[in-house]
Amino acid sequence: MQIATVTSQEILLSGTPLFWRAVPGPALTPELALDYLDELSVDIEAAVVLDSAEKVAAATVPEGPGRDGVGELAAKLLDQVASAEGGGADQVEIALPEGGVYAVRGEHWSIAVVTRRQALPSLMFYDLRHVIEDLGS
């Protein structure tokens, strides 16, 4: 005969239903993704999230023609990197004296950000990839 070593194991073995149910966390939306990125890095000055059709799903740029223009530029940048020699690249960093641009493409989402000079590339790419995973690739 086996004896349960933990109370919860004993409850489970007796067939008693658990009194709590797993509650799924809120899904990460493109708008929440931008808020999350803002919390992760103080160096981000502007950001845009593109869906799989390369349309702007969320952006820190106000509504209007400028917002769509930023989305188009981000999509073109990622397209150029993907079609460059060797192909298959899904991230890009552009370093300028004033700051940088980082963009990452996932299966369903892409994110591009403009940062201050102090941003660390490895940390920016880590954060962007993490957010894309949370959005659902």
C-alpha positions as CSV (number, residue, x, y, z in Angstrom):
1,M,0.0,0.0,0.0
2,Q,1.3,3.5,-0.9
3,I,0.7,6.4,1.4
4,A,0.3,9.9,-0.1
5,T,3.1,12.2,1.1
6,V,1.4,15.5,0.3
7,T,-2.1,16.5,1.2
8,S,-3.0,17.7,-2.3
9,Q,-1.8,14.3,-3.7
10,E,-4.1,12.6,-1.1
11,I,-7.1,14.7,-2.3
12,L,-6.3,13.9,-5.9
13,L,-6.0,10.2,-5.3
14,S,-9.4,10.1,-3.3
15,G,-11.2,11.4,-6.4
16,T,-12.2,14.7,-4.7
17,P,-12.3,17.5,-7.3
18,L,-9.9,20.3,-6.7
19,F,-11.5,23.5,-5.4
20,W,-9.6,25.8,-7.8
21,R,-9.4,25.7,-11.5
22,A,-6.6,27.0,-13.6
23,V,-7.5,30.5,-14.9
24,P,-5.8,31.4,-18.2
25,G,-3.9,34.7,-18.1
26,P,-5.1,37.5,-20.4
27,A,-4.0,37.2,-24.0
28,L,-1.3,39.6,-25.0
29,T,-2.7,42.0,-27.6
30,P,-0.6,44.2,-29.8
31,E,-1.5,47.2,-27.7
32,L,-0.6,45.4,-24.5
33,A,2.6,44.3,-26.2
34,L,3.6,47.9,-26.7
35,D,2.8,48.7,-23.0
36,Y,4.9,45.7,-22.0
37,L,7.8,46.8,-24.1
38,D,7.6,50.3,-22.6
39,E,7.9,48.7,-19.1
40,L,10.8,46.5,-20.2
41,S,12.9,49.3,-21.6
42,V,13.1,53.0,-20.9
43,D,15.2,53.4,-24.1
44,I,12.4,52.8,-26.5
45,E,11.1,56.0,-28.1
46,A,8.7,54.6,-30.7
47,A,7.4,51.2,-31.6
48,V,5.1,49.5,-34.1
49,V,3.6,46.0,-34.2
50,L,2.7,44.5,-37.6
51,D,0.4,41.6,-38.2
52,S,1.2,38.8,-40.7
53,A,-0.2,40.9,-43.6
54,E,2.3,43.6,-42.6
55,K,-0.5,46.0,-41.5
56,V,-0.1,48.1,-38.4
57,A,-1.8,46.4,-35.5
58,A,-0.5,48.8,-32.9
59,A,1.9,51.7,-32.7
60,T,3.1,54.5,-30.4
61,V,2.8,56.8,-33.4
62,P,-0.6,58.7,-33.4
63,E,-3.3,57.7,-35.9
64,G,-2.9,59.1,-39.3
65,P,-0.8,58.7,-42.5
66,G,2.4,58.8,-40.5
67,R,1.4,55.7,-38.6
68,D,0.9,53.7,-41.8
69,G,4.1,55.1,-43.2
70,V,6.1,53.8,-40.1
71,G,4.5,50.4,-40.6
72,E,5.4,50.3,-44.3
73,L,9.0,51.3,-43.5
74,A,9.3,48.6,-40.9
75,A,7.9,46.0,-43.3
76,K,10.2,47.1,-46.1
77,L,13.2,47.0,-43.8
78,L,12.5,43.4,-42.7
79,D,11.8,42.4,-46.3
80,Q,15.1,43.8,-47.4
81,V,16.9,41.9,-44.6
82,A,15.1,38.7,-45.4
83,S,16.0,38.9,-49.1
84,A,19.7,40.0,-48.6
85,E,22.6,37.7,-49.5
86,G,22.3,34.5,-47.5
87,G,18.6,35.1,-46.9
88,G,16.5,34.0,-44.0
89,A,17.4,36.8,-41.6
90,D,14.5,37.7,-39.4
91,Q,16.0,40.5,-37.4
92,V,17.9,43.8,-38.0
93,E,19.7,46.4,-36.1
94,I,20.6,49.9,-37.5
95,A,22.9,51.8,-35.3
96,L,23.0,55.6,-35.6
97,P,24.9,58.2,-33.5
98,E,21.5,59.3,-32.0
99,G,20.1,55.9,-31.3
100,G,19.1,52.7,-33.1
101,V,16.4,50.8,-34.9
102,Y,15.6,47.2,-34.1
103,A,13.2,45.0,-35.9
104,V,12.2,41.4,-35.5
105,R,9.9,39.2,-37.5
106,G,8.1,36.2,-36.2
107,E,5.7,33.8,-37.9
108,H,2.6,36.0,-37.3
109,W,3.9,39.3,-35.9
110,S,6.7,41.7,-36.4
111,I,7.9,44.4,-34.1
112,A,10.1,47.4,-34.8
113,V,11.4,50.0,-32.3
114,V,13.4,53.2,-32.3
115,T,15.6,53.5,-29.3
116,R,18.0,55.9,-27.6
117,R,21.7,55.5,-27.9
118,Q,22.1,53.6,-24.6
119,A,20.0,50.6,-25.7
120,L,21.8,47.3,-25.6
121,P,21.3,45.3,-28.8
122,S,21.3,41.8,-27.2
123,L,18.7,43.0,-24.6
124,M,16.5,44.7,-27.2
125,F,16.5,41.5,-29.4
126,Y,15.7,39.4,-26.4
127,D,12.8,41.6,-25.3
128,L,11.4,41.8,-28.9
129,R,11.6,38.0,-29.4
130,H,10.0,37.4,-26.0
131,V,7.1,39.7,-26.8
132,I,6.6,38.1,-30.2
133,E,6.4,34.7,-28.6
134,D,3.8,36.0,-26.1
135,L,1.8,37.4,-29.0
136,G,1.8,33.9,-30.5
137,S,4.9,33.8,-32.8
